[in-house]
Amino acid sequence: MNQFNLSFSPLLPSSILIGFGVLALIVVALGIYARRRGAWLRALGLGLLLLALADRSLVREDRAGLKDVVAVVVDQSGSQTIGERQAQTEKPEL
């Protein structure tokens, strides 16, 4: 079974990335408010820069199911002669 996941392993702490994001949002908002040329291009550049710092990657995992195997261990030592232990050991449980 193939599975795809988007993985983030930031190069900087999350608080710093969030701070940069807020700062970038303020810069872009001021540029749009002042009707500066290239404000949308700056927004795209700053967004791509933040994505690069977030170090995102697409991870593909190939998984295969395994057979269910169980090891059954039966105690046949001398301690089985105490009380009703022998009957409990021989009793089949499913």
MMTF fields as JSON, N, C-alpha, C and O atoms, coordinates in Angstrom:
{
  "mmtfVersion": "1.0.0",
  "mmtfProducer": "UNKNOWN",
  "numBonds": 375,
  "numAtoms": 376,
  "numGroups": 94,
  "numChains": 1,
  "numModels": 1,
  "chainsPerModel": [1],
  "groupsPerChain": [94],
  "chainIdList": ["A"],
  "bondAtomList": [4, 2, 8, 6, 12, 10, 16, 14, 20, 18, 24, 22, 28, 26, 32, 30, 36, 34, 40, 38, 44, 42, 48, 46, 52, 50, 56, 54, 60, 58, 64, 62, 68, 66, 72, 70, 76, 74, 80, 78, 84, 82, 88, 86, 92, 90, 96, 94, 100, 98, 104, 102, 108, 106, 112, 110, 116, 114, 120, 118, 124, 122, 128, 126, 132, 130, 136, 134, 140, 138, 144, 142, 148, 146, 152, 150, 156, 154, 160, 158, 164, 162, 168, 166, 172, 170, 176, 174, 180, 178, 184, 182, 188, 186, 192, 190, 196, 194, 200, 198, 204, 202, 208, 206, 212, 210, 216, 214, 220, 218, 224, 222, 228, 226, 232, 230, 236, 234, 240, 238, 244, 242, 248, 246, 252, 250, 256, 254, 260, 258, 264, 262, 268, 266, 272, 270, 276, 274, 280, 278, 284, 282, 288, 286, 292, 290, 296, 294, 300, 298, 304, 302, 308, 306, 312, 310, 316, 314, 320, 318, 324, 322, 328, 326, 332, 330, 336, 334, 340, 338, 344, 342, 348, 346, 352, 350, 356, 354, 360, 358, 364, 362, 368, 366, 372, 370],
  "bondOrderList": [1, 1, 1, 1, 1, 1, 1, 1, 1, 1, 1, 1, 1, 1, 1, 1, 1, 1, 1, 1, 1, 1, 1, 1, 1, 1, 1, 1, 1, 1, 1, 1, 1, 1, 1, 1, 1, 1, 1, 1, 1, 1, 1, 1, 1, 1, 1, 1, 1, 1, 1, 1, 1, 1, 1, 1, 1, 1, 1, 1, 1, 1, 1, 1, 1, 1, 1, 1, 1, 1, 1, 1, 1, 1, 1, 1, 1, 1, 1, 1, 1, 1, 1, 1, 1, 1, 1, 1, 1, 1, 1, 1, 1],
  "groupList": [{"groupName": "MET", "atomNameList": ["N", "CA", "C", "O"], "elementList": ["N", "C", "C", "O"], "formalChargeList": [0, 0, 0, 0], "bondAtomList": [1, 0, 2, 1, 3, 2], "bondOrderList": [1, 1, 2], "singleLetterCode": "M", "chemCompType": "L-PEPTIDE LINKING"}, {"groupName": "ASN", "atomNameList": ["N", "CA", "C", "O"], "elementList": ["N", "C", "C", "O"], "formalChargeList": [0, 0, 0, 0], "bondAtomList": [1, 0, 2, 1, 3, 2], "bondOrderList": [1, 1, 2], "singleLetterCode": "N", "chemCompType": "L-PEPTIDE LINKING"}, {"groupName": "GLN", "atomNameList": ["N", "CA", "C", "O"], "elementList": ["N", "C", "C", "O"], "formalChargeList": [0, 0, 0, 0], "bondAtomList": [1, 0, 2, 1, 3, 2], "bondOrderList": [1, 1, 2], "singleLetterCode": "Q", "chemCompType": "L-PEPTIDE LINKING"}, {"groupName": "PHE", "atomNameList": ["N", "CA", "C", "O"], "elementList": ["N", "C", "C", "O"], "formalChargeList": [0, 0, 0, 0], "bondAtomList": [1, 0, 2, 1, 3, 2], "bondOrderList": [1, 1, 2], "singleLetterCode": "F", "chemCompType": "L-PEPTIDE LINKING"}, {"groupName": "LEU", "atomNameList": ["N", "CA", "C", "O"], "elementList": ["N", "C", "C", "O"], "formalChargeList": [0, 0, 0, 0], "bondAtomList": [1, 0, 2, 1, 3, 2], "bondOrderList": [1, 1, 2], "singleLetterCode": "L", "chemCompType": "L-PEPTIDE LINKING"}, {"groupName": "SER", "atomNameList": ["N", "CA", "C", "O"], "elementList": ["N", "C", "C", "O"], "formalChargeList": [0, 0, 0, 0], "bondAtomList": [1, 0, 2, 1, 3, 2], "bondOrderList": [1, 1, 2], "singleLetterCode": "S", "chemCompType": "L-PEPTIDE LINKING"}, {"groupName": "PRO", "atomNameList": ["N", "CA", "C", "O"], "elementList": ["N", "C", "C", "O"], "formalChargeList": [0, 0, 0, 0], "bondAtomList": [1, 0, 2, 1, 3, 2], "bondOrderList": [1, 1, 2], "singleLetterCode": "P", "chemCompType": "L-PEPTIDE LINKING"}, {"groupName": "ILE", "atomNameList": ["N", "CA", "C", "O"], "elementList": ["N", "C", "C", "O"], "formalChargeList": [0, 0, 0, 0], "bondAtomList": [1, 0, 2, 1, 3, 2], "bondOrderList": [1, 1, 2], "singleLetterCode": "I", "chemCompType": "L-PEPTIDE LINKING"}, {"groupName": "GLY", "atomNameList": ["N", "CA", "C", "O"], "elementList": ["N", "C", "C", "O"], "formalChargeList": [0, 0, 0, 0], "bondAtomList": [1, 0, 2, 1, 3, 2], "bondOrderList": [1, 1, 2], "singleLetterCode": "G", "chemCompType": "PEPTIDE LINKING"}, {"groupName": "VAL", "atomNameList": ["N", "CA", "C", "O"], "elementList": ["N", "C", "C", "O"], "formalChargeList": [0, 0, 0, 0], "bondAtomList": [1, 0, 2, 1, 3, 2], "bondOrderList": [1, 1, 2], "singleLetterCode": "V", "chemCompType": "L-PEPTIDE LINKING"}, {"groupName": "ALA", "atomNameList": ["N", "CA", "C", "O"], "elementList": ["N", "C", "C", "O"], "formalChargeList": [0, 0, 0, 0], "bondAtomList": [1, 0, 2, 1, 3, 2], "bondOrderList": [1, 1, 2], "singleLetterCode": "A", "chemCompType": "L-PEPTIDE LINKING"}, {"groupName": "TYR", "atomNameList": ["N", "CA", "C", "O"], "elementList": ["N", "C", "C", "O"], "formalChargeList": [0, 0, 0, 0], "bondAtomList": [1, 0, 2, 1, 3, 2], "bondOrderList": [1, 1, 2], "singleLetterCode": "Y", "chemCompType": "L-PEPTIDE LINKING"}, {"groupName": "ARG", "atomNameList": ["N", "CA", "C", "O"], "elementList": ["N", "C", "C", "O"], "formalChargeList": [0, 0, 0, 0], "bondAtomList": [1, 0, 2, 1, 3, 2], "bondOrderList": [1, 1, 2], "singleLetterCode": "R", "chemCompType": "L-PEPTIDE LINKING"}, {"groupName": "TRP", "atomNameList": ["N", "CA", "C", "O"], "elementList": ["N", "C", "C", "O"], "formalChargeList": [0, 0, 0, 0], "bondAtomList": [1, 0, 2, 1, 3, 2], "bondOrderList": [1, 1, 2], "singleLetterCode": "W", "chemCompType": "L-PEPTIDE LINKING"}, {"groupName": "ASP", "atomNameList": ["N", "CA", "C", "O"], "elementList": ["N", "C", "C", "O"], "formalChargeList": [0, 0, 0, 0], "bondAtomList": [1, 0, 2, 1, 3, 2], "bondOrderList": [1, 1, 2], "singleLetterCode": "D", "chemCompType": "L-PEPTIDE LINKING"}, {"groupName": "GLU", "atomNameList": ["N", "CA", "C", "O"], "elementList": ["N", "C", "C", "O"], "formalChargeList": [0, 0, 0, 0], "bondAtomList": [1, 0, 2, 1, 3, 2], "bondOrderList": [1, 1, 2], "singleLetterCode": "E", "chemCompType": "L-PEPTIDE LINKING"}, {"groupName": "LYS", "atomNameList": ["N", "CA", "C", "O"], "elementList": ["N", "C", "C", "O"], "formalChargeList": [0, 0, 0, 0], "bondAtomList": [1, 0, 2, 1, 3, 2], "bondOrderList": [1, 1, 2], "singleLetterCode": "K", "chemCompType": "L-PEPTIDE LINKING"}, {"groupName": "THR", "atomNameList": ["N", "CA", "C", "O"], "elementList": ["N", "C", "C", "O"], "formalChargeList": [0, 0, 0, 0], "bondAtomList": [1, 0, 2, 1, 3, 2], "bondOrderList": [1, 1, 2], "singleLetterCode": "T", "chemCompType": "L-PEPTIDE LINKING"}],
  "groupTypeList": [0, 1, 2, 3, 1, 4, 5, 3, 5, 6, 4, 4, 6, 5, 5, 7, 4, 7, 8, 3, 8, 9, 4, 10, 4, 7, 9, 9, 10, 4, 8, 7, 11, 10, 12, 12, 12, 8, 10, 13, 4, 12, 10, 4, 8, 4, 8, 4, 4, 4, 4, 10, 4, 10, 14, 12, 5, 4, 9, 12, 15, 14, 12, 10, 8, 4, 16, 14, 9, 9, 10, 9, 9, 9, 14, 2, 5, 8, 5, 2, 17, 7, 8, 15, 12, 2, 10, 2, 17, 15, 16, 6, 15, 4],
  "groupIdList": [1, 2, 3, 4, 5, 6, 7, 8, 9, 10, 11, 12, 13, 14, 15, 16, 17, 18, 19, 20, 21, 22, 23, 24, 25, 26, 27, 28, 29, 30, 31, 32, 33, 34, 35, 36, 37, 38, 39, 40, 41, 42, 43, 44, 45, 46, 47, 48, 49, 50, 51, 52, 53, 54, 55, 56, 57, 58, 59, 60, 61, 62, 63, 64, 65, 66, 67, 68, 69, 70, 71, 72, 73, 74, 75, 76, 77, 78, 79, 80, 81, 82, 83, 84, 85, 86, 87, 88, 89, 90, 91, 92, 93, 94],
  "secStructList": [7, 3, 3, 3, 3, 3, 3, 3, 7, 7, 1, 1, 7, 2, 2, 2, 2, 2, 2, 2, 2, 2, 2, 2, 2, 2, 2, 2, 2, 2, 2, 2, 2, 6, 6, 7, 6, 6, 2, 2, 2, 2, 2, 2, 2, 2, 2, 2, 2, 2, 2, 2, 2, 2, 6, 3, 3, 3, 3, 3, 3, 3, 7, 7, 7, 7, 7, 7, 7, 7, 7, 7, 7, 7, 7, 7, 1, 4, 4, 4, 4, 1, 6, 6, 2, 2, 2, 2, 2, 2, 1, 7, 7, 7],
  "xCoordList": [0.845, 0.0, 0.902, 1.79, 0.661, 1.409, 0.647, -0.578, 1.37, 0.751, 1.621, 2.843, 0.98, 1.686, 1.346, 0.184, 2.359, 2.191, 3.009, 4.07, 2.502, 3.254, 3.942, 3.283, 5.256, 6.032, 6.7, 7.244, 6.652, 7.32, 8.385, 8.103, 9.594, 10.662, 11.393, 12.423, 10.849, 11.357, 12.829, 13.336, 13.49, 14.882, 15.016, 16.07, 13.93, 13.892, 12.748, 11.834, 12.773, 11.645, 10.339, 10.354, 9.228, 7.923, 7.599, 6.993, 7.985, 7.679, 8.369, 7.79, 9.58, 10.292, 9.638, 9.489, 9.245, 8.556, 7.237, 6.902, 6.491, 5.23, 5.497, 4.759, 6.547, 6.927, 7.272, 6.838, 8.057, 8.376, 7.114, 6.979, 6.198, 4.951, 4.113, 3.555, 4.021, 3.255, 3.922, 3.244, 5.249, 5.985, 5.787, 5.577, 5.852, 5.644, 4.228, 4.022, 3.264, 1.874, 1.697, 0.971, 2.346, 2.269, 2.904, 2.341, 4.072, 4.754, 3.897, 3.768, 3.313, 2.487, 1.211, 0.788, 0.593, -0.629, -0.353, -1.155, 0.778, 1.132, 1.385, 1.011, 2.007, 2.257, 0.976, 0.846, 0.033, -1.252, -2.044, -2.679, -2.011, -2.741, -2.201, -2.963, -0.874, -0.252, -0.275, 0.222, -0.838, -0.934, 0.43, 0.609, 1.378, 2.727, 2.754, 2.092, 3.533, 3.676, 4.476, 5.455, 4.075, 4.808, 4.473, 5.169, 3.426, 3.074, 2.692, 3.064, 1.95, 1.545, 2.745, 2.804, 3.696, 4.914, 5.747, 6.334, 5.796, 6.473, 5.784, 6.439, 4.441, 3.685, 4.032, 4.229, 4.108, 4.461, 5.875, 6.113, 6.812, 8.2, 8.35, 9.048, 7.68, 7.772, 7.099, 7.579, 5.998, 5.329, 6.213, 6.294, 6.878, 7.784, 8.982, 9.462, 9.463, 10.568, 10.163, 10.927, 8.959, 8.476, 8.287, 8.589, 7.791, 7.651, 9.008, 9.148, 10.008, 11.352, 11.924, 12.571, 11.688, 12.181, 11.446, 11.995, 10.201, 9.434, 9.929, 9.584, 10.731, 11.333, 10.284, 10.382, 9.288, 8.245, 8.736, 9.567, 8.218, 8.564, 7.423, 6.698, 7.285, 6.27, 6.929, 7.912, 6.376, 6.956, 6.057, 4.857, 6.635, 5.891, 6.356, 7.548, 5.403, 5.727, 5.155, 3.985, 5.989, 5.539, 5.398, 6.377, 4.182, 3.931, 3.335, 2.527, 3.746, 3.203, 2.762, 3.448, 1.613, 1.111, 1.946, 2.472, 2.064, 2.804, 1.829, 0.71, 2.266, 1.444, 1.349, 2.29, 0.2, 0.025, 0.6, 0.072, 1.665, 2.326, 2.387, 2.789, 1.987, 1.992, 2.762, 2.558, 3.635, 4.359, 3.591, 3.237, 3.336, 2.63, 3.631, 4.264, 3.768, 4.693, 3.875, 3.076, 4.083, 3.357, 4.35, 5.383, 4.007, 4.851, 4.58, 3.458, 5.604, 5.459, 6.476, 6.952, 6.8, 7.771, 7.089, 5.875, 7.856, 7.347, 6.364, 5.579, 6.387, 5.465, 4.023, 3.104, 3.812, 2.454, 1.687, 0.476, 2.374, 1.692, 1.028, 0.341, 1.203, 0.611, -0.829, -1.087, -1.739, -3.147, -3.737, -3.511, -4.485, -5.169, -4.455, -5.077, -3.188, -2.443, -2.423, -2.536, -2.283, -2.219, -3.506, -3.463, -4.652, -5.947, -6.082, -6.608, -5.608, -5.694, -4.8, -5.164, -3.646, -2.729, -3.294, -3.146, -3.943, -4.475, -5.807, -6.232, -6.457, -7.748, -7.539, -6.809, -8.186, -8.012, -8.8, -9.974, -8.162, -8.829, -8.629, -7.521, -9.708, -9.633, -10.025, -10.019],
  "yCoordList": [-1.159, 0.0, 1.237, 1.371, 2.135, 3.387, 4.468, 4.548, 5.296, 6.376, 7.616, 7.548, 8.754, 10.018, 10.919, 11.033, 11.552, 12.483, 13.734, 13.678, 14.868, 16.107, 16.29, 16.358, 16.368, 16.423, 17.789, 18.324, 18.346, 19.6, 19.35, 18.786, 19.772, 19.737, 21.079, 21.19, 22.089, 23.462, 23.6, 22.93, 24.497, 24.789, 25.739, 25.822, 26.451, 27.396, 27.011, 26.304, 27.452, 27.173, 27.771, 28.769, 27.151, 27.577, 29.015, 29.731, 29.451, 30.824, 31.848, 32.89, 31.562, 32.475, 32.48, 33.537, 31.301, 31.232, 31.994, 32.692, 31.868, 32.599, 34.1, 34.88, 34.504, 35.923, 36.454, 37.542, 35.683, 36.085, 36.168, 37.07, 35.233, 35.239, 36.465, 37.073, 36.833, 38.034, 39.279, 40.168, 39.345, 40.476, 40.571, 41.662, 39.445, 39.431, 39.868, 40.59, 39.436, 39.828, 41.337, 41.969, 41.906, 43.355, 44.108, 45.088, 43.654, 44.307, 44.254, 45.256, 43.1, 42.961, 43.79, 44.423, 43.791, 44.574, 46.069, 46.779, 46.546, 47.953, 48.27, 49.338, 47.356, 47.558, 47.596, 48.399, 46.738, 46.733, 47.984, 48.58, 48.389, 49.584, 50.841, 51.725, 50.9, 52.057, 51.936, 52.818, 50.866, 50.607, 50.644, 51.241, 49.995, 49.901, 48.845, 47.811, 49.13, 48.142, 46.95, 47.126, 45.772, 44.57, 44.033, 43.149, 44.546, 44.066, 42.59, 41.826, 42.193, 40.773, 39.891, 38.746, 40.415, 39.655, 39.494, 38.436, 40.528, 40.431, 39.402, 38.629, 39.41, 38.435, 37.017, 36.141, 36.791, 35.459, 35.081, 33.955, 36.012, 35.739, 35.446, 34.511, 36.265, 36.032, 34.715, 34.019, 34.37, 33.097, 31.913, 30.937, 32.007, 30.924, 30.823, 29.725, 31.96, 31.955, 31.276, 30.491, 31.583, 30.94, 29.437, 28.652, 29.031, 27.59, 26.903, 25.768, 27.589, 27.004, 26.844, 25.839, 27.831, 27.728, 26.651, 26.095, 26.356, 25.311, 23.92, 22.932, 23.839, 22.579, 21.488, 20.409, 21.785, 20.797, 19.808, 20.142, 18.598, 17.568, 16.568, 16.329, 15.999, 14.979, 13.621, 13.284, 12.847, 11.559, 10.447, 10.43, 9.529, 8.371, 7.146, 6.841, 6.448, 5.252, 4.028, 4.006, 3.026, 1.747, 0.789, 0.448, 0.365, -0.531, -1.83, -1.845, -2.904, -4.222, -4.882, -4.812, -5.517, -6.207, -7.429, -8.089, -7.722, -8.896, -9.964, -9.666, -11.189, -12.279, -12.18, -11.756, -12.577, -12.597, -13.892, -14.973, -13.782, -14.939, -14.734, -13.674, -15.751, -15.67, -16.861, -17.999, -16.591, -17.665, -18.03, -17.158, -19.322, -19.8, -20.577, -21.518, -20.176, -20.816, -21.431, -20.752, -22.722, -23.426, -23.815, -24.432, -23.438, -23.734, -25.16, -25.488, -26.005, -27.38, -27.653, -28.779, -26.648, -26.81, -27.386, -27.589, -27.642, -28.224, -27.323, -27.806, -26.051, -25.137, -25.336, -24.789, -26.096, -26.347, -27.317, -27.474, -27.971, -28.909, -28.2, -28.853, -26.912, -26.148, -25.79, -25.176, -26.169, -25.799, -26.302, -27.445, -25.444, -25.817, -25.278, -25.084, -25.043, -24.464, -25.39, -24.916, -26.689, -27.636, -27.592, -27.601, -27.545, -27.486, -26.177, -26.158, -25.079, -23.789, -23.763, -23.167, -24.394, -24.425, -25.24, -24.858, -26.364, -27.252, -26.761, -27.237, -25.842, -25.328, -24.481, -23.491, -24.87, -24.096, -22.785, -22.778, -21.704, -20.388, -19.795, -19.781, -19.316, -18.698, -17.276, -16.604],
  "zCoordList": [0.0, 0.0, 0.0, 0.842, -0.955, -1.025, -0.293, -0.381, 0.427, 1.176, 1.038, 1.173, 0.767, 0.637, 1.818, 2.207, 2.379, 3.49, 3.225, 2.604, 3.705, 3.64, 4.984, 6.022, 4.962, 6.196, 6.332, 5.366, 7.539, 7.835, 8.901, 9.958, 8.609, 9.618, 9.526, 8.862, 10.197, 10.053, 10.43, 11.33, 9.704, 9.99, 11.18, 11.81, 11.472, 12.597, 13.522, 13.097, 14.767, 15.665, 15.121, 14.401, 15.475, 14.962, 15.335, 14.538, 16.518, 16.939, 16.031, 15.723, 15.61, 14.712, 13.335, 12.721, 12.847, 11.559, 11.588, 10.631, 12.671, 12.804, 12.844, 12.243, 13.55, 13.591, 12.207, 11.83, 11.447, 10.08, 9.225, 8.399, 9.423, 8.666, 8.956, 8.042, 10.223, 10.604, 10.033, 9.519, 10.122, 9.575, 8.062, 7.532, 7.371, 5.928, 5.576, 4.601, 6.359, 6.127, 6.304, 5.537, 7.294, 7.508, 6.342, 5.855, 5.893, 4.775, 3.516, 2.812, 3.228, 2.036, 2.163, 1.196, 3.351, 3.542, 3.363, 2.758, 3.886, 3.693, 2.221, 1.736, 1.531, 0.098, -0.711, -1.635, -0.374, -1.076, -0.725, -1.595, 0.549, 0.984, 0.288, -0.104, 0.144, -0.506, -2.023, -2.724, -2.528, -3.978, -4.649, -5.711, -4.004, -4.548, -5.638, -5.548, -6.661, -7.737, -7.222, -6.498, -7.581, -7.209, -5.833, -5.332, -5.212, -3.868, -3.903, -3.013, -4.932, -5.028, -5.327, -4.879, -6.079, -6.359, -5.082, -4.854, -4.261, -2.968, -2.07, -1.372, -2.104, -1.304, -1.732, -0.889, -3.027, -3.531, -3.107, -2.669, -3.233, -2.852, -1.369, -0.977, -0.535, 0.912, 1.305, 2.199, 0.647, 0.923, 0.562, 1.307, -0.595, -0.996, -0.059, 0.222, 0.421, 1.373, 2.684, 3.245, 3.165, 4.397, 4.2, 5.099, 3.034, 2.753, 2.705, 3.159, 2.155, 2.103, 3.51, 3.806, 4.378, 5.751, 6.544, 7.495, 6.154, 6.834, 6.44, 7.089, 5.383, 4.92, 4.737, 5.321, 3.922, 3.666, 2.621, 1.777, 2.686, 1.71, 1.615, 2.58, 0.444, 0.203, 0.423, -0.235, 1.358, 1.725, 1.198, 1.471, 0.448, -0.037, 0.726, 0.77, 1.327, 2.1, 1.384, 1.004, 1.211, 0.669, 1.838, 2.503, 2.074, 3.201, 2.692, 1.764, 3.311, 2.986, 4.284, 5.304, 4.221, 5.406, 5.725, 4.828, 6.986, 7.428, 7.902, 8.318, 7.831, 8.328, 9.844, 10.516, 10.365, 11.81, 12.362, 12.103, 13.111, 13.697, 15.198, 15.676, 15.931, 17.383, 17.944, 17.522, 18.883, 19.551, 20.819, 21.611, 21.004, 22.189, 23.034, 22.556, 24.288, 25.212, 26.335, 26.98, 26.564, 27.615, 28.713, 28.454, 29.935, 31.092, 31.557, 31.944, 31.519, 32.005, 33.109, 33.256, 33.864, 34.935, 36.176, 36.184, 37.2, 38.435, 39.161, 39.977, 38.89, 39.57, 39.109, 39.718, 38.063, 37.571, 38.465, 38.304, 39.408, 40.31, 41.486, 42.271, 41.634, 42.737, 42.379, 41.343, 43.22, 43.047, 41.734, 41.336, 41.077, 39.833, 38.6, 37.555, 38.713, 37.595, 36.379, 35.249, 36.589, 35.471, 34.665, 33.435, 35.338, 34.637, 33.874, 32.761, 34.466, 33.792, 32.557, 31.544, 32.631, 31.493, 30.347, 29.187, 30.653, 29.633, 29.064, 28.011, 29.721, 29.27, 28.011, 28.047, 26.881, 25.642, 25.711, 26.083, 25.357, 25.33, 23.94, 23.404, 23.381, 22.045, 22.086, 21.054]
}
